[in-house]
Amino acid sequence: MSISKSIFDVLEQSSWIRKMFEEGIQLKNQFGEKNVFDLSLGNPLLEPPEKFKKKLIKLSKSNKIGTHRYMPNQGFKSTREKVAESLAKESEIPITDEEIIISTGAAGGLNAILKSILNPQDEIIVFAPYFVEYLFYIRNHNGSPVIVKTNERFIPDLDDLNKKITNKTKGIIINSPNNPSGVLYPQNMLKKIGEILKNKEKEFKSEIYLISDEPYRKIIYDNKKYPFIFPHHERSIIVTSHSKDLGLAGERIGYIALSPKDKDKKILFDAIVFSLRTLGHVNATAIMQKAIEEIQDESVDINIYKKKRDYIYTQLINIGYDCVKPDGAFYLFPKSPIKDDAKFVKKLQEYKVLTVPGIGFGSKGYFRISYSVDDWVLEGSVEGFKKAFNTIE
């Protein structure tokens, strides 16, 4: 075999999302684009704010010397200062640029964090349902993923968490609002997780990081306030991107924020910056760093996503599906009407509706819908959802 065995082993099960995307292309070629209702991809629909576009034009016309040269690996100081200022205001926690590292999106940031903290066979806990790439990121850096259950409302099972933390546990990744469920972990849940981590650190004489992946942080509905992790655990790390909140998925721009309370934050900062260099995505692009400086307090119009959520959620409930109403992001994670979620997703395909089975997110018996699509796609999918549901015996 000419490729790495570890890569070969995961190719087949690496991404249900990609598989559904490819099957969608075939269906669209066969039946026409407007006759296939693709709800499989989490591709942000909304365009960046006008302020961003104007800044890009201004930057492109700038004659400032050095604009496109190398910058410090942690990012431009001016960008880090603006990010810190905005995050401090949003979180009400005194964060400075000394705790901020600009990254090539959340994926680049997460890989740098994991490379910096993991020794071979260290364990990282993730809650199911999860974004499947987490497992690959952890294994990238010789770690072992450990899956912890959630309840019927996709809130972490603290008893299972308690059991799964060992002397090898190096961190926990949380994703809230969650992909694929859209559920927001409440403040009291984060507090309890923090208490468990403190107790386990004492028991095992270890240090465990709480890592929060937050690309959907600003896409929250019903006037809910985002609960930050920093007050609940000393060794906390935020990683996020502007893919969703500013509609910049293709630009791969984000940042890492370290807890001001972490006594070892300086060595962690240096380790992450070094890891960014060795992983190859050394810096986020110069022009994109400068372009986001003035729009840290902005976001796309989340009311557009909220209307889509309300529409498709109501339609599914009226048909008879069992589904937890999302607090944020742009996904629904309904229960499959039959035990075999992959089989039900195939049934939906017969009616030209594309979704992703829950097995692709570590939760059998569910399927994911992305409502980050045009209204005609949502509206056109309803009849398919109805027919597929009504064929179940």
Residue pairs with C-beta under 8 A, 6 or more apart in sequence:
1 8
6 139
10 136
14 132
14 136
15 132
15 360
16 132
16 356
16 357
16 359
16 360
17 40
17 41
17 42
17 132
17 356
17 360
20 40
20 345
20 354
20 355
20 356
21 40
21 41
23 349
23 354
24 36
24 38
24 40
24 354
27 36
27 349
27 352
27 354
28 36
28 38
31 352
34 376
34 380
35 352
36 352
36 354
37 352
37 353
37 354
37 377
37 378
37 380
37 381
37 384
38 354
38 373
38 377
39 353
39 354
39 355
39 369
39 370
39 371
39 373
39 377
39 378
39 381
40 354
40 355
40 356
40 368
40 370
41 370
41 372
42 179
42 330
42 331
42 370
42 372
43 249
43 370
43 372
44 243
44 244
44 247
44 249
44 300
44 330
44 372
45 304
45 305
45 330
45 372
45 373
45 374
46 247
46 300
46 301
46 304
46 305
47 247
47 300
48 246
48 247
48 248
48 300
49 246
49 247
49 295
49 298
49 299
49 300
51 294
51 295
51 298
52 246
52 248
52 291
52 292
52 295
52 298
55 290
55 291
55 293
55 294
55 295
56 287
56 291
59 67
59 287
59 290
59 291
60 287
67 286
67 287
67 290
68 286
68 287
69 286
70 283
71 283
71 286
71 289
73 273
73 276
73 277
73 282
73 283
74 80
74 100
74 101
74 102
74 269
74 273
75 100
75 101
75 102
75 255
75 283
75 284
75 289
76 102
76 286
76 289
76 290
77 97
78 290
78 293
79 102
79 289
79 290
79 292
79 293
80 97
80 100
80 101
80 102
80 255
81 97
82 292
82 293
82 294
82 296
83 97
83 100
83 102
83 255
83 257
83 292
83 296
84 95
84 96
84 97
84 99
84 100
84 257
85 296
86 296
86 297
87 93
87 95
87 100
87 238
87 257
87 296
88 94
88 95
88 96
89 297
90 226
91 228
91 230
93 228
93 230
93 231
93 260
94 260
95 257
95 260
96 260
98 269
99 257
99 258
99 259
99 260
99 265
99 269
100 255
100 256
100 257
100 258
101 109
101 112
101 255
101 256
101 258
101 269
101 272
101 273
101 276
102 253
102 254
102 255
102 283
102 284
102 289
103 109
103 112
103 239
103 241
103 254
103 255
103 256
103 276
103 281
103 284
104 252
104 253
104 254
104 281
104 283
104 284
105 241
105 243
105 252
105 253
105 254
106 213
106 214
106 215
106 239
106 240
106 241
106 243
106 254
107 133
107 137
107 241
107 252
108 252
108 254
108 276
108 279
108 281
108 284
109 239
109 240
109 241
109 254
109 255
109 256
110 134
110 137
110 173
110 211
110 213
110 239
111 137
111 140
111 141
111 275
111 279
112 256
112 272
112 275
112 276
112 279
113 209
113 211
113 237
113 239
113 256
113 272
113 275
114 124
114 137
114 138
114 140
114 141
114 143
114 171
115 140
115 141
115 275
115 278
115 279
116 268
116 271
116 272
116 274
116 275
117 170
117 171
117 209
117 268
117 271
118 124
118 138
118 141
118 142
118 143
118 170
119 142
119 170
120 142
120 143
121 142
121 143
121 144
121 168
122 142
122 143
122 144
122 168
122 169
122 170
123 143
123 144
123 145
123 146
123 166
123 168
123 169
123 170
124 134
124 138
124 143
124 144
124 145
124 146
124 169
124 170
124 171
124 172
124 173
125 145
125 146
125 147
125 148
125 161
125 164
125 165
125 169
125 171
125 172
125 173
126 134
126 135
126 138
126 145
126 146
126 147
126 148
126 172
126 173
126 362
127 147
127 148
127 149
127 150
127 156
127 174
127 175
128 147
128 148
128 149
128 150
128 361
128 362
128 363
129 150
129 154
129 178
129 180
129 181
129 333
129 358
129 361
129 362
129 363
129 366
130 147
130 173
130 175
130 361
130 362
131 175
131 179
131 180
131 213
131 361
132 360
132 361
132 362
134 145
134 173
134 175
134 213
135 145
138 144
138 145
139 145
143 170
144 168
146 164
146 169
147 362
148 156
148 157
148 160
148 161
148 164
149 156
149 157
149 160
150 156
150 157
151 157
152 324
153 183
153 324
154 178
154 181
154 183
154 324
154 333
155 183
155 185
155 186
155 189
156 174
156 185
156 189
156 193
158 192
158 193
158 196
161 172
161 193
161 196
162 196
162 200
165 196
165 197
165 200
165 204
165 208
166 204
167 204
167 206
169 200
169 204
169 206
169 208
170 208
170 209
171 208
171 209
171 210
171 211
172 193
172 197
172 208
172 209
172 210
172 211
173 211
173 212
173 213
174 185
174 190
174 193
174 210
174 211
174 212
174 213
174 229
175 212
175 213
175 214
176 183
176 184
176 185
176 212
176 214
176 216
176 227
177 183
177 184
177 216
177 217
177 219
177 220
177 326
177 327
177 328
177 329
178 184
178 185
178 329
179 216
179 329
179 331
179 361
180 331
180 333
180 356
180 358
180 361
180 366
180 368
181 324
181 326
181 331
181 333
182 309
182 324
182 326
182 327
182 328
182 329
182 330
182 331
182 332
182 333
183 324
183 326
183 327
184 220
184 224
184 226
184 227
184 327
184 328
185 227
186 227
187 227
190 227
190 229
190 232
191 232
193 210
193 232
193 233
194 210
194 229
194 232
194 233
195 232
197 208
197 210
197 233
198 233
200 206
200 208
201 207
201 208
207 235
208 235
209 235
209 236
209 237
210 229
210 232
210 233
210 235
210 236
210 237
211 236
211 237
211 239
212 228
212 229
212 236
212 237
212 238
212 239
213 239
213 240
214 238
214 239
214 240
215 240
215 241
215 243
215 244
215 245
215 254
216 244
216 245
216 328
216 329
216 330
217 226
217 240
217 245
218 226
218 244
218 245
218 299
218 302
219 244
219 245
219 299
219 300
219 302
219 305
219 328
219 329
219 330
220 226
220 302
220 327
220 328
221 302
221 305
221 306
221 309
221 326
221 327
221 328
222 327
224 327
224 328
228 238
229 236
229 238
230 236
230 238
230 259
230 260
230 261
233 259
234 259
234 261
234 262
234 263
235 259
235 262
235 264
236 258
236 259
236 261
236 262
237 256
237 257
237 258
237 259
237 268
238 256
238 257
239 254
239 255
239 256
239 257
240 254
240 255
240 257
241 248
241 249
241 252
241 253
241 254
242 248
242 251
242 253
242 254
242 292
243 249
243 251
243 252
243 254
244 300
244 329
244 330
245 299
245 300
246 292
246 295
246 298
246 299
246 300
247 300
248 288
248 292
251 285
251 288
252 284
253 284
253 285
253 288
253 289
253 292
254 284
256 272
258 265
258 268
258 269
259 265
262 268
276 282
276 283
283 289
305 330
305 371
305 372
308 330
308 371
308 372
308 373
308 375
308 378
309 325
309 326
309 330
309 332
309 371
311 371
311 375
311 378
311 379
312 332
312 369
312 371
312 378
312 381
312 382
313 323
313 325
313 326
313 332
315 382
315 385
316 323
316 332
316 334
316 385
317 323
319 382
319 385
319 386
319 389
320 337
320 389
321 334
321 335
321 337
321 385
321 389
322 334
322 335
323 332
323 333
323 334
323 335
324 333
326 332
326 333
330 370
330 371
330 372
331 368
331 369
331 370
331 371
332 368
332 369
332 371
333 358
333 361
333 363
333 366
333 367
333 368
333 369
334 366
334 367
334 369
335 365
335 366
336 344
336 345
336 357
336 358
336 365
336 366
336 367
337 344
337 388
337 389
337 392
338 344
338 392
339 364
339 365
341 357
341 358
341 359
341 364
341 365
341 366
341 367
342 357
342 359
344 357
344 367
344 388
344 392
345 355
345 356
345 357
345 367
347 388
347 391
348 354
348 355
348 367
348 384
348 385
348 388
350 388
351 383
351 384
351 385
351 387
351 388
352 384
353 381
353 384
353 385
353 388
355 367
355 368
355 369
356 367
356 368
357 366
357 367
357 368
358 364
358 365
358 366
358 367
358 368
360 368
361 368
371 378
